[in-house]
Amino acid sequence: MSHFWRQQQVDVGYVRARAEMRRRMLHYHQKRNDKKCNGKHFPST
């Protein structure tokens, strides 16, 4: 039972890390698009 719980914790941490990485990538690309399009299509917040 404890092994299963530990595996679950690892999965949650992995999913969180993936989501954080994806959010950073999206933010990075959005900033690049701001420069490329002069903020017309992607107004910077």
N, C-alpha and C positions, 0 to 999 in steps of 0.2 A: 504493500500500500504506500509506504513512504517512497519507494522507488518511483511509483507512478506519479506521485505528487511532485517529486523532484523533476521528472521529465516534463510535467506540465509547466512548472516554473521556467524551465529552460525554453520551452516553446513560446511562452508569453514574452520572455525577454528577447527572443529572436524576432518575434513579430514586431515588438516595439522598436527594436533597432532598425528593422527593415522600413517601418513607417517613418521613422525619423530621417533615415537616409533619403527616402523618396521625397520627403517634404523639403529637405535641403536642396536636393537636385532641382525640384520644381522651382524653388525660390531663386536658385542660381540661374536657371534658364530664363526665368521671368525678368531678372535684372539685365541679362544679356539682351533680351528682346526689347527692353526699355531703351537701351542705347541704340539698338539697330533701327527701331521704328520711331525714335524720338518721343516715346511715350504716347503715341497716337492710339495704338491698338491695346497696349497694356499700360494704363496710367499707374504710375508708382504710388503706392499708398503712403 
